[in-house]
Amino acid sequence: MKRKIFLRCIICAFLLVVLVVGVAEYLQRDISDGIVRLHIIANSDSEDDQRIKIEVRDAVLAAQKEIFPDGIKKELSPQESELLTATAQRVLGEQGVDYGVRVEMGKYYFPTKKYDNITLPAGDYDAVRVVLGQGEGRNWWCVMYPPLCFTESMLGIAEDESKDILKEEMGKFGYEIISEENIKTVPAFKIVEIWQQFKEKLKKFL
């Protein structure tokens, strides 16, 4: 009798874990599907390379409308890639370094990121990567679409237009999960965050 109860408990626990994991995966996909991030990786952690990374970041953000006149999509066109590369290379030339630039797009893992009134849970997101030189330094990232990229001189508060895009792209419930205006969905956010962090640690372990 005790053995049957124990087995039932194990089965129930297993089913609960499967359910939680399924919900977490579904919610994270809902959130990430409407987002494209910008990821700039420095050549190294030296003071000069980190400063150059910031210079490249500022140049890319300033040139966004020129590089992506129709807004950024899930894939980079050859022209967009060339313009993005040229923008970064121009900065490297001005800074007197010649270690090159690599531009790529794909799905990459990002930790939890807070934008004052918006918080994106850890997980895999579509991102444009600008890799400087060896790409072995600390990186910087933000959200290019909807536009949530900010420099230090800005407050980092999502404007109404960006909020509207987020709501349209990820649906009302997905938006409520990431918006701190909706405290009631905090448990759902934590489920997504914890599961995605666990997955990333598991990848490194394996």
N, CA and C atoms as a LAMMPS dump frame, in Angstrom:
ITEM: TIMESTEP
0
ITEM: NUMBER OF ATOMS
618
ITEM: BOX BOUNDS ff ff ff
-5.0000000000000000e+02 5.0000000000000000e+02
-5.0000000000000000e+02 5.0000000000000000e+02
-5.0000000000000000e+02 5.0000000000000000e+02
ITEM: ATOMS id mol type element x y z
1 1 1 N 0.83 -1.211 0
2 1 2 C 0 0 0
3 1 3 C 0.868 1.267 0
4 2 1 N 1.874 1.26 0.913
5 2 2 C 2.767 2.413 1.002
6 2 3 C 3.534 2.599 -0.305
7 3 1 N 3.899 1.459 -0.907
8 3 2 C 4.637 1.52 -2.165
9 3 3 C 3.8 2.147 -3.272
10 4 1 N 2.508 1.805 -3.326
11 4 2 C 1.613 2.369 -4.333
12 4 3 C 1.455 3.876 -4.138
13 5 1 N 1.317 4.279 -2.884
14 5 2 C 1.186 5.714 -2.584
15 5 3 C 2.448 6.458 -3.003
16 6 1 N 3.59 5.831 -2.707
17 6 2 C 4.882 6.442 -3.054
18 6 3 C 5.013 6.598 -4.57
19 7 1 N 4.636 5.533 -5.308
20 7 2 C 4.723 5.58 -6.765
21 7 3 C 3.793 6.644 -7.34
22 8 1 N 2.588 6.748 -6.765
23 8 2 C 1.641 7.768 -7.225
24 8 3 C 2.196 9.172 -6.995
25 9 1 N 2.85 9.344 -5.84
26 9 2 C 3.448 10.646 -5.526
27 9 3 C 4.549 10.986 -6.532
28 10 1 N 5.366 9.975 -6.871
29 10 2 C 6.443 10.173 -7.847
30 10 3 C 5.875 10.547 -9.21
31 11 1 N 4.827 9.829 -9.61
32 11 2 C 4.195 10.096 -10.913
33 11 3 C 3.594 11.498 -10.936
34 12 1 N 2.896 11.874 -9.86
35 12 2 C 2.29 13.209 -9.776
36 12 3 C 3.355 14.301 -9.824
37 13 1 N 4.457 14.06 -9.097
38 13 2 C 5.549 15.035 -9.094
39 13 3 C 6.145 15.182 -10.489
40 14 1 N 6.315 14.04 -11.163
41 14 2 C 6.871 14.058 -12.52
42 14 3 C 5.951 14.819 -13.474
43 15 1 N 4.66 14.541 -13.399
44 15 2 C 3.693 15.223 -14.264
45 15 3 C 3.654 16.721 -13.987
46 16 1 N 3.798 17.083 -12.715
47 16 2 C 3.808 18.505 -12.347
48 16 3 C 5.025 19.201 -12.942
49 17 1 N 6.182 18.53 -12.869
50 17 2 C 7.401 19.097 -13.447
51 17 3 C 7.25 19.266 -14.957
52 18 1 N 6.707 18.254 -15.616
53 18 2 C 6.49 18.321 -17.065
54 18 3 C 5.567 19.483 -17.412
55 19 1 N 4.514 19.648 -16.622
56 19 2 C 3.561 20.735 -16.858
57 19 3 C 4.227 22.094 -16.685
58 20 1 N 4.99 22.25 -15.602
59 20 2 C 5.661 23.522 -15.323
60 20 3 C 6.664 23.848 -16.422
61 21 1 N 7.444 22.837 -16.833
62 21 2 C 8.437 23.032 -17.893
63 21 3 C 7.746 23.423 -19.201
64 22 1 N 6.635 22.747 -19.512
65 22 2 C 5.898 23.059 -20.733
66 22 3 C 5.361 24.485 -20.729
67 23 1 N 4.815 24.903 -19.597
68 23 2 C 4.291 26.266 -19.465
69 23 3 C 5.425 27.275 -19.6
70 24 1 N 6.57 26.994 -18.943
71 24 2 C 7.716 27.906 -18.992
72 24 3 C 8.23 28.073 -20.418
73 25 1 N 8.32 26.937 -21.157
74 25 2 C 8.783 26.997 -22.542
75 25 3 C 7.813 27.789 -23.414
76 26 1 N 6.528 27.556 -23.219
77 26 2 C 5.505 28.251 -24.005
78 26 3 C 5.553 29.757 -23.753
79 27 1 N 5.638 30.142 -22.474
80 27 2 C 5.66 31.561 -22.122
81 27 3 C 6.916 32.237 -22.643
82 28 1 N 8.077 31.555 -22.533
83 28 2 C 9.325 32.161 -22.996
84 28 3 C 9.292 32.369 -24.505
85 29 1 N 8.734 31.408 -25.246
86 29 2 C 8.6 31.56 -26.701
87 29 3 C 7.695 32.728 -27.028
88 30 1 N 6.597 32.852 -26.273
89 30 2 C 5.663 33.959 -26.468
90 30 3 C 6.363 35.297 -26.295
91 31 1 N 7.206 35.378 -25.267
92 31 2 C 7.902 36.619 -24.958
93 31 3 C 8.998 36.898 -25.988
94 32 1 N 9.784 35.883 -26.338
95 32 2 C 10.953 36.107 -27.187
96 32 3 C 10.622 36.256 -28.668
97 33 1 N 9.478 35.72 -29.117
98 33 2 C 9.155 35.741 -30.538
99 33 3 C 9.081 37.146 -31.122
100 34 1 N 8.655 38.126 -30.339
101 34 2 C 8.489 39.476 -30.867
102 34 3 C 9.658 40.393 -30.573
103 35 1 N 10.807 39.822 -30.2
104 35 2 C 11.937 40.635 -29.758
105 35 3 C 13.194 40.302 -30.55
106 36 1 N 13.94 41.334 -30.93
107 36 2 C 15.262 41.161 -31.532
108 36 3 C 16.247 41.987 -30.712
109 37 1 N 17.327 41.353 -30.26
110 37 2 C 18.282 42.029 -29.394
111 37 3 C 19.563 42.367 -30.153
112 38 1 N 20.253 43.366 -29.651
113 38 2 C 21.564 43.758 -30.169
114 38 3 C 22.606 43.342 -29.144
115 39 1 N 23.657 42.677 -29.627
116 39 2 C 24.66 42.111 -28.731
117 39 3 C 26.039 42.491 -29.274
118 40 1 N 26.758 43.341 -28.542
119 40 2 C 28.086 43.775 -28.971
120 40 3 C 29.123 43.188 -28.028
121 41 1 N 30.071 42.442 -28.602
122 41 2 C 31.069 41.737 -27.797
123 41 3 C 32.441 42.353 -28.049
124 42 1 N 33.092 42.781 -26.98
125 42 2 C 34.396 43.439 -27.088
126 42 3 C 35.494 42.443 -27.43
127 43 1 N 36.583 42.963 -27.99
128 43 2 C 37.752 42.14 -28.313
129 43 3 C 38.345 41.502 -27.062
130 44 1 N 38.431 42.288 -25.988
131 44 2 C 38.993 41.788 -24.729
132 44 3 C 38.439 42.631 -23.588
133 45 1 N 38.889 42.357 -22.383
134 45 2 C 38.45 43.125 -21.217
135 45 3 C 39.383 44.281 -20.889
136 46 1 N 40.333 44.578 -21.779
137 46 2 C 41.221 45.712 -21.53
138 46 3 C 40.411 47.002 -21.532
139 47 1 N 40.941 48.015 -20.886
140 47 2 C 40.227 49.297 -20.793
141 47 3 C 39.959 49.881 -22.174
142 48 1 N 40.946 49.82 -23.058
143 48 2 C 40.775 50.37 -24.41
144 48 3 C 39.712 49.607 -25.198
145 49 1 N 39.755 48.274 -25.145
146 49 2 C 38.783 47.472 -25.899
147 49 3 C 37.364 47.666 -25.379
148 50 1 N 37.225 47.823 -24.072
149 50 2 C 35.896 48.079 -23.523
150 50 3 C 35.389 49.463 -23.918
151 51 1 N 36.275 50.428 -23.969
152 51 2 C 35.891 51.775 -24.409
153 51 3 C 35.485 51.752 -25.876
154 52 1 N 36.237 51.017 -26.698
155 52 2 C 35.917 50.91 -28.127
156 52 3 C 34.564 50.232 -28.326
157 53 1 N 34.267 49.232 -27.511
158 53 2 C 32.96 48.563 -27.575
159 53 3 C 31.834 49.583 -27.402
160 54 1 N 31.989 50.489 -26.443
161 54 2 C 30.963 51.508 -26.2
162 54 3 C 30.868 52.476 -27.373
163 55 1 N 32.016 52.81 -27.972
164 55 2 C 32.013 53.691 -29.149
165 55 3 C 31.255 53.03 -30.301
166 56 1 N 31.494 51.733 -30.483
167 56 2 C 30.787 50.989 -31.54
168 56 3 C 29.292 50.961 -31.234
169 57 1 N 28.954 50.689 -29.99
170 57 2 C 27.546 50.671 -29.588
171 57 3 C 26.856 51.987 -29.94
172 58 1 N 27.472 53.109 -29.567
173 58 2 C 26.858 54.414 -29.812
174 58 3 C 26.69 54.674 -31.309
175 59 1 N 27.692 54.259 -32.104
176 59 2 C 27.624 54.465 -33.551
177 59 3 C 26.513 53.629 -34.169
178 60 1 N 26.381 52.381 -33.719
179 60 2 C 25.339 51.494 -34.244
180 60 3 C 23.953 52.02 -33.889
181 61 1 N 23.774 52.441 -32.653
182 61 2 C 22.471 52.967 -32.238
183 61 3 C 22.119 54.24 -32.999
184 62 1 N 23.123 55.085 -33.251
185 62 2 C 22.885 56.33 -33.983
186 62 3 C 22.527 56.061 -35.446
187 63 1 N 23.03 54.931 -35.984
188 63 2 C 22.824 54.617 -37.408
189 63 3 C 21.681 53.633 -37.638
190 64 1 N 20.917 53.312 -36.602
191 64 2 C 19.86 52.298 -36.735
192 64 3 C 18.893 52.57 -37.876
193 65 1 N 18.429 53.819 -37.983
194 65 2 C 17.429 54.146 -39.007
195 65 3 C 18.014 54.037 -40.411
196 66 1 N 19.306 54.315 -40.537
197 66 2 C 19.967 54.19 -41.837
198 66 3 C 20.187 52.719 -42.19
199 67 1 N 20.593 51.924 -41.189
200 67 2 C 20.881 50.511 -41.437
201 67 3 C 19.601 49.707 -41.612
202 68 1 N 18.598 50.023 -40.766
203 68 2 C 17.323 49.279 -40.804
204 68 3 C 16.169 50.258 -41.065
205 69 1 N 16.071 50.809 -42.271
206 69 2 C 15.04 51.808 -42.563
207 69 3 C 13.613 51.281 -42.392
208 70 1 N 13.432 49.975 -42.59
209 70 2 C 12.1 49.377 -42.461
210 70 3 C 11.935 48.622 -41.144
211 71 1 N 12.859 48.86 -40.212
212 71 2 C 12.803 48.137 -38.95
213 71 3 C 13.549 46.822 -39.059
214 72 1 N 14.031 46.33 -37.957
215 72 2 C 14.825 45.097 -37.964
216 72 3 C 13.922 43.872 -38.016
217 73 1 N 14.318 42.893 -38.806
218 73 2 C 13.551 41.648 -38.967
219 73 3 C 14.302 40.491 -38.298
220 74 1 N 13.751 39.29 -38.461
221 74 2 C 14.362 38.104 -37.871
222 74 3 C 15.594 37.633 -38.639
223 75 1 N 15.805 38.179 -39.83
224 75 2 C 16.982 37.834 -40.608
225 75 3 C 17.64 39.107 -41.11
226 76 1 N 18.985 39.095 -41.178
227 76 2 C 19.724 40.228 -41.707
228 76 3 C 19.862 40.087 -43.219
229 77 1 N 19.553 41.151 -43.943
230 77 2 C 19.806 41.14 -45.382
231 77 3 C 21.295 41.406 -45.608
232 78 1 N 21.833 41.023 -46.752
233 78 2 C 23.254 41.298 -47.038
234 78 3 C 23.589 42.787 -46.909
235 79 1 N 22.673 43.648 -47.357
236 79 2 C 22.922 45.091 -47.279
237 79 3 C 22.973 45.562 -45.83
238 80 1 N 22.043 45.069 -45.006
239 80 2 C 22.035 45.449 -43.596
240 80 3 C 23.309 44.985 -42.899
241 81 1 N 23.732 43.77 -43.215
242 81 2 C 24.949 43.231 -42.623
243 81 3 C 26.166 44.066 -43.015
244 82 1 N 26.219 44.461 -44.294
245 82 2 C 27.337 45.267 -44.786
246 82 3 C 27.362 46.643 -44.108
247 83 1 N 26.196 47.274 -43.976
248 83 2 C 26.127 48.591 -43.348
249 83 3 C 26.51 48.519 -41.868
250 84 1 N 26.053 47.462 -41.203
251 84 2 C 26.366 47.282 -39.788
252 84 3 C 27.872 47.053 -39.607
253 85 1 N 28.442 46.23 -40.474
254 85 2 C 29.883 45.96 -40.423
255 85 3 C 30.678 47.235 -40.7
256 86 1 N 30.251 47.988 -41.72
257 86 2 C 30.95 49.216 -42.09
258 86 3 C 30.905 50.242 -40.959
259 87 1 N 29.761 50.315 -40.268
260 87 2 C 29.632 51.258 -39.146
261 87 3 C 30.621 50.916 -38.042
262 88 1 N 30.699 49.633 -37.699
263 88 2 C 31.627 49.2 -36.651
264 88 3 C 33.076 49.375 -37.103
265 89 1 N 33.376 49.046 -38.361
266 89 2 C 34.747 49.166 -38.858
267 89 3 C 35.207 50.624 -38.906
268 90 1 N 34.271 51.516 -39.214
269 90 2 C 34.617 52.941 -39.217
270 90 3 C 35.104 53.384 -37.845
271 91 1 N 34.384 52.927 -36.813
272 91 2 C 34.776 53.278 -35.441
273 91 3 C 36.143 52.687 -35.108
274 92 1 N 36.368 51.432 -35.492
275 92 2 C 37.659 50.788 -35.218
276 92 3 C 38.791 51.546 -35.905
277 93 1 N 38.533 52.005 -37.142
278 93 2 C 39.539 52.778 -37.861
279 93 3 C 39.844 54.082 -37.15
280 94 1 N 38.778 54.746 -36.672
281 94 2 C 38.967 56.009 -35.946
282 94 3 C 39.742 55.807 -34.647
283 95 1 N 39.592 54.622 -34.065
284 95 2 C 40.27 54.322 -32.802
285 95 3 C 41.668 53.723 -33.023
286 96 1 N 42.032 53.525 -34.279
287 96 2 C 43.376 53.045 -34.586
288 96 3 C 43.616 51.577 -34.317
289 97 1 N 42.562 50.748 -34.406
290 97 2 C 42.737 49.303 -34.231
291 97 3 C 42.313 48.604 -35.513
292 98 1 N 42.863 47.425 -35.746
293 98 2 C 42.568 46.724 -36.998
294 98 3 C 42.204 45.266 -36.764
295 99 1 N 41.53 44.978 -35.636
296 99 2 C 41.237 43.57 -35.361
297 99 3 C 39.942 43.056 -35.988
298 100 1 N 39.26 43.873 -36.763
299 100 2 C 38.142 43.376 -37.557
300 100 3 C 36.818 43.233 -36.803
301 101 1 N 35.771 42.988 -37.592
302 101 2 C 34.404 42.883 -37.073
303 101 3 C 33.709 41.687 -37.717
304 102 1 N 32.931 40.957 -36.939
305 102 2 C 32.105 39.869 -37.474
306 102 3 C 30.66 40.116 -37.062
307 103 1 N 29.781 40.152 -38.051
308 103 2 C 28.35 40.378 -37.781
309 103 3 C 27.594 39.091 -38.071
310 104 1 N 26.745 38.682 -37.136
311 104 2 C 25.974 37.449 -37.321
312 104 3 C 24.623 37.588 -36.631
313 105 1 N 23.704 36.739 -37.019
314 105 2 C 22.385 36.754 -36.399
315 105 3 C 21.942 35.332 -36.093
316 106 1 N 21.339 35.149 -34.939
317 106 2 C 20.87 33.829 -34.551
318 106 3 C 20.158 33.902 -33.217
319 107 1 N 19.922 32.752 -32.616
320 107 2 C 19.313 32.702 -31.289
321 107 3 C 20.413 32.495 -30.259
322 108 1 N 20.444 33.359 -29.246
323 108 2 C 21.48 33.304 -28.233
324 108 3 C 20.846 33.469 -26.85
325 109 1 N 21.537 32.919 -25.862
326 109 2 C 21.039 33.011 -24.488
327 109 3 C 21.402 34.372 -23.889
328 110 1 N 20.427 34.967 -23.179
329 110 2 C 20.652 36.22 -22.466
330 110 3 C 20.137 36.07 -21.036
331 111 1 N 20.847 36.652 -20.072
332 111 2 C 20.344 36.636 -18.69
333 111 3 C 19.175 37.601 -18.545
334 112 1 N 18.551 37.598 -17.384
335 112 2 C 17.433 38.517 -17.124
336 112 3 C 17.902 39.96 -17.28
337 113 1 N 17.111 40.782 -17.951
338 113 2 C 17.461 42.183 -18.188
339 113 3 C 16.3 43.08 -17.793
340 114 1 N 16.596 44.098 -16.993
341 114 2 C 15.572 45.03 -16.51
342 114 3 C 15.682 46.358 -17.253
343 115 1 N 14.547 46.847 -17.764
344 115 2 C 14.479 48.145 -18.413
345 115 3 C 13.516 49.036 -17.633
346 116 1 N 13.848 49.304 -16.393
347 116 2 C 13.042 50.133 -15.503
348 116 3 C 11.647 49.555 -15.282
349 117 1 N 10.732 49.727 -16.256
350 117 2 C 9.365 49.23 -16.067
351 117 3 C 9.071 47.962 -16.875
352 118 1 N 10.106 47.416 -17.532
353 118 2 C 9.982 46.174 -18.291
354 118 3 C 11.138 45.259 -17.873
355 119 1 N 10.844 43.992 -17.622
356 119 2 C 11.902 43.042 -17.293
357 119 3 C 11.767 41.814 -18.192
358 120 1 N 12.818 41.504 -18.94
359 120 2 C 12.805 40.344 -19.824
360 120 3 C 13.466 39.167 -19.118
361 121 1 N 12.779 38.026 -19.054
362 121 2 C 13.363 36.862 -18.364
363 121 3 C 14.521 36.265 -19.138
364 122 1 N 15.382 35.553 -18.44
365 122 2 C 16.493 34.856 -19.086
366 122 3 C 15.953 33.886 -20.127
367 123 1 N 16.723 33.666 -21.175
368 123 2 C 16.29 32.716 -22.194
369 123 3 C 16.947 32.98 -23.532
370 124 1 N 16.55 32.219 -24.54
371 124 2 C 17.097 32.368 -25.89
372 124 3 C 16.273 33.389 -26.668
373 125 1 N 16.979 34.339 -27.282
374 125 2 C 16.336 35.399 -28.054
375 125 3 C 17.045 35.553 -29.403
376 126 1 N 16.284 35.968 -30.417
377 126 2 C 16.901 36.359 -31.677
378 126 3 C 17.767 37.586 -31.408
379 127 1 N 18.975 37.592 -31.963
380 127 2 C 19.871 38.717 -31.708
381 127 3 C 20.819 38.943 -32.868
382 128 1 N 21.14 40.213 -33.091
383 128 2 C 22.204 40.609 -34.003
384 128 3 C 23.465 40.738 -33.154
385 129 1 N 24.497 39.986 -33.521
386 129 2 C 25.758 40.039 -32.778
387 129 3 C 26.818 40.777 -33.585
388 130 1 N 27.458 41.724 -32.926
389 130 2 C 28.591 42.428 -33.518
390 130 3 C 29.808 42.025 -32.691
391 131 1 N 30.621 41.146 -33.265
392 131 2 C 31.775 40.605 -32.543
393 131 3 C 33.027 41.367 -32.971
394 132 1 N 33.679 42.02 -32.018
395 132 2 C 34.866 42.82 -32.304
396 132 3 C 36.125 41.988 -32.048
397 133 1 N 36.969 41.869 -33.069
398 133 2 C 38.215 41.12 -32.912
399 133 3 C 37.99 39.682 -32.483
400 134 1 N 38.654 39.293 -31.389
401 134 2 C 38.549 37.927 -30.88
402 134 3 C 37.237 37.663 -30.14
403 135 1 N 36.514 38.726 -29.8
404 135 2 C 35.232 38.549 -29.104
405 135 3 C 35.366 37.876 -27.761
406 136 1 N 36.426 38.215 -27.013
407 136 2 C 36.675 37.563 -25.728
408 136 3 C 36.45 38.493 -24.532
409 137 1 N 35.891 39.672 -24.786
410 137 2 C 35.676 40.634 -23.704
411 137 3 C 34.244 40.667 -23.224
412 138 1 N 34.013 41.473 -22.202
413 138 2 C 32.658 41.649 -21.682
414 138 3 C 31.78 42.241 -22.774
415 139 1 N 30.504 41.832 -22.761
416 139 2 C 29.608 42.27 -23.821
417 139 3 C 28.574 43.264 -23.319
418 140 1 N 27.888 43.859 -24.263
419 140 2 C 26.795 44.792 -23.967
420 140 3 C 25.619 44.393 -24.844
421 141 1 N 24.408 44.464 -24.298
422 141 2 C 23.245 44.1 -25.098
423 141 3 C 22.057 44.981 -24.75
424 142 1 N 21.121 45.015 -25.678
425 142 2 C 19.863 45.726 -25.457
426 142 3 C 18.833 45.141 -26.419
427 143 1 N 17.657 45.719 -26.438
428 143 2 C 16.598 45.283 -27.358
429 143 3 C 16.496 46.293 -28.493
430 144 1 N 16.747 45.819 -29.723
431 144 2 C 16.643 46.698 -30.896
432 144 3 C 15.207 46.807 -31.383
433 145 1 N 14.456 45.703 -31.239
434 145 2 C 13.054 45.734 -31.66
435 145 3 C 12.205 44.979 -30.648
436 146 1 N 11.185 45.648 -30.114
437 146 2 C 10.899 47.071 -30.21
438 146 3 C 12.045 47.892 -29.619
439 147 1 N 12.144 49.168 -29.98
440 147 2 C 13.3 49.967 -29.568
441 147 3 C 13.359 50.207 -28.058
442 148 1 N 14.242 49.451 -27.387
443 148 2 C 14.456 49.635 -25.952
444 148 3 C 15.941 49.86 -25.651
445 149 1 N 16.721 50.218 -26.701
446 149 2 C 18.155 50.462 -26.502
447 149 3 C 18.361 51.869 -25.956
448 150 1 N 19.132 51.952 -24.902
449 150 2 C 19.388 53.242 -24.278
450 150 3 C 20.865 53.401 -23.961
451 151 1 N 21.36 54.614 -24.067
452 151 2 C 22.705 54.919 -23.593
453 151 3 C 22.594 55.415 -22.157
454 152 1 N 23.73 55.597 -21.497
455 152 2 C 23.709 55.982 -20.085
456 152 3 C 23.004 57.315 -19.83
457 153 1 N 22.925 58.159 -20.866
458 153 2 C 22.324 59.469 -20.668
459 153 3 C 20.803 59.419 -20.633
460 154 1 N 20.227 58.243 -20.928
461 154 2 C 18.775 58.112 -20.944
462 154 3 C 18.281 57.371 -19.707
463 155 1 N 17.001 57.503 -19.439
464 155 2 C 16.435 56.89 -18.236
465 155 3 C 16.183 55.403 -18.384
466 156 1 N 15.996 54.959 -19.605
467 156 2 C 15.73 53.53 -19.807
468 156 3 C 14.302 53.141 -19.493
469 157 1 N 13.358 54.031 -19.761
470 157 2 C 11.945 53.749 -19.528
471 157 3 C 11.269 53.496 -20.875
472 158 1 N 10.607 52.372 -20.985
473 158 2 C 9.966 52.03 -22.253
474 158 3 C 8.855 53.029 -22.57
475 159 1 N 8.921 53.648 -23.759
476 159 2 C 7.915 54.602 -24.174
477 159 3 C 6.641 53.873 -24.597
478 160 1 N 5.539 54.644 -24.693
479 160 2 C 4.239 54.045 -25.02
480 160 3 C 4.267 53.319 -26.357
481 161 1 N 4.99 53.884 -27.355
482 161 2 C 5.048 53.25 -28.679
483 161 3 C 5.697 51.872 -28.587
484 162 1 N 6.79 51.775 -27.823
485 162 2 C 7.472 50.488 -27.652
486 162 3 C 6.589 49.506 -26.895
487 163 1 N 5.858 50.003 -25.896
488 163 2 C 4.945 49.142 -25.151
489 163 3 C 3.858 48.578 -26.064
490 164 1 N 3.332 49.431 -26.944
491 164 2 C 2.275 48.991 -27.859
492 164 3 C 2.79 47.896 -28.791
493 165 1 N 4.041 48.056 -29.267
494 165 2 C 4.633 47.036 -30.142
495 165 3 C 4.785 45.724 -29.392
496 166 1 N 5.274 45.812 -28.15
497 166 2 C 5.44 44.609 -27.338
498 166 3 C 4.109 43.893 -27.142
499 167 1 N 3.069 44.639 -26.813
500 167 2 C 1.748 44.045 -26.591
501 167 3 C 1.248 43.348 -27.852
502 168 1 N 1.482 43.984 -29.004
503 168 2 C 1.018 43.414 -30.27
504 168 3 C 1.8 42.156 -30.631
505 169 1 N 3.127 42.183 -30.402
506 169 2 C 3.985 41.079 -30.796
507 169 3 C 3.814 39.846 -29.904
508 170 1 N 3.698 40.073 -28.591
509 170 2 C 3.694 38.929 -27.688
510 170 3 C 2.344 38.66 -27.03
511 171 1 N 1.335 39.462 -27.351
512 171 2 C 0.013 39.253 -26.772
513 171 3 C -0.103 39.875 -25.388
514 172 1 N -1.329 40.046 -24.956
515 172 2 C -1.583 40.732 -23.683
516 172 3 C -0.95 40.009 -22.5
517 173 1 N -1.109 38.662 -22.437
518 173 2 C -0.604 37.942 -21.27
519 173 3 C 0.924 37.941 -21.245
520 174 1 N 1.543 37.758 -22.432
521 174 2 C 3.001 37.792 -22.496
522 174 3 C 3.537 39.127 -22.033
523 175 1 N 2.866 40.21 -22.454
524 175 2 C 3.3 41.547 -22.038
525 175 3 C 3.117 41.732 -20.532
526 176 1 N 2.016 41.227 -20.016
527 176 2 C 1.765 41.379 -18.579
528 176 3 C 2.847 40.685 -17.745
529 177 1 N 3.387 39.585 -18.26
530 177 2 C 4.413 38.847 -17.524
531 177 3 C 5.685 39.678 -17.359
532 178 1 N 6.05 40.445 -18.397
533 178 2 C 7.303 41.201 -18.339
534 178 3 C 7.129 42.609 -17.795
535 179 1 N 5.87 43.078 -17.685
536 179 2 C 5.621 44.437 -17.233
537 179 3 C 5.443 44.484 -15.725
538 180 1 N 6.163 45.384 -15.075
539 180 2 C 6.055 45.514 -13.629
540 180 3 C 4.784 46.254 -13.211
541 181 1 N 3.984 46.623 -14.205
542 181 2 C 2.679 47.214 -13.904
543 181 3 C 1.704 46.125 -13.468
544 182 1 N 2.085 44.858 -13.665
545 182 2 C 1.179 43.727 -13.419
546 182 3 C 1.793 42.76 -12.415
547 183 1 N 1.71 43.085 -11.152
548 183 2 C 2.321 42.284 -10.09
549 183 3 C 1.733 40.874 -10.043
550 184 1 N 0.506 40.706 -10.497
551 184 2 C -0.175 39.418 -10.388
552 184 3 C 0.502 38.316 -11.2
553 185 1 N 1.314 38.687 -12.194
554 185 2 C 1.939 37.672 -13.044
555 185 3 C 3.379 37.371 -12.636
556 186 1 N 3.833 37.875 -11.49
557 186 2 C 5.2 37.629 -11.029
558 186 3 C 5.52 36.136 -10.937
559 187 1 N 4.639 35.281 -10.383
560 187 2 C 4.942 33.838 -10.336
561 187 3 C 5.224 33.256 -11.711
562 188 1 N 4.448 33.646 -12.727
563 188 2 C 4.669 33.145 -14.084
564 188 3 C 6.042 33.57 -14.59
565 189 1 N 6.428 34.811 -14.311
566 189 2 C 7.746 35.303 -14.717
567 189 3 C 8.85 34.483 -14.061
568 190 1 N 8.709 34.208 -12.772
569 190 2 C 9.745 33.472 -12.046
570 190 3 C 9.877 32.042 -12.574
571 191 1 N 8.754 31.429 -12.96
572 191 2 C 8.808 30.078 -13.538
573 191 3 C 9.662 30.089 -14.803
574 192 1 N 9.403 31.074 -15.682
575 192 2 C 10.166 31.182 -16.928
576 192 3 C 11.642 31.416 -16.619
577 193 1 N 11.912 32.35 -15.734
578 193 2 C 13.295 32.734 -15.415
579 193 3 C 14.086 31.557 -14.835
580 194 1 N 13.516 30.893 -13.847
581 194 2 C 14.213 29.776 -13.184
582 194 3 C 14.478 28.637 -14.173
583 195 1 N 13.485 28.287 -14.996
584 195 2 C 13.655 27.194 -15.942
585 195 3 C 14.72 27.529 -16.99
586 196 1 N 14.717 28.745 -17.517
587 196 2 C 15.685 29.123 -18.531
588 196 3 C 17.103 29.151 -17.96
589 197 1 N 17.251 29.622 -16.729
590 197 2 C 18.56 29.625 -16.089
591 197 3 C 19.054 28.203 -15.856
592 198 1 N 18.151 27.321 -15.46
593 198 2 C 18.509 25.917 -15.245
594 198 3 C 18.953 25.275 -16.554
595 199 1 N 18.226 25.551 -17.65
596 199 2 C 18.574 24.992 -18.958
597 199 3 C 19.97 25.419 -19.387
598 200 1 N 20.293 26.691 -19.159
599 200 2 C 21.597 27.193 -19.578
600 200 3 C 22.724 26.544 -18.773
601 201 1 N 22.512 26.352 -17.484
602 201 2 C 23.515 25.685 -16.649
603 201 3 C 23.676 24.229 -17.077
604 202 1 N 22.575 23.601 -17.45
605 202 2 C 22.613 22.202 -17.886
606 202 3 C 23.416 22.07 -19.186
607 203 1 N 23.252 23.037 -20.101
608 203 2 C 24 23.031 -21.371
609 203 3 C 25.504 23.066 -21.087
610 204 1 N 25.907 23.937 -20.157
611 204 2 C 27.332 24.084 -19.843
612 204 3 C 27.873 22.821 -19.178
613 205 1 N 27.036 22.191 -18.367
614 205 2 C 27.455 20.971 -17.659
615 205 3 C 27.652 19.817 -18.635
616 206 1 N 26.73 19.731 -19.623
617 206 2 C 26.798 18.65 -20.604
618 206 3 C 27.854 18.927 -21.67
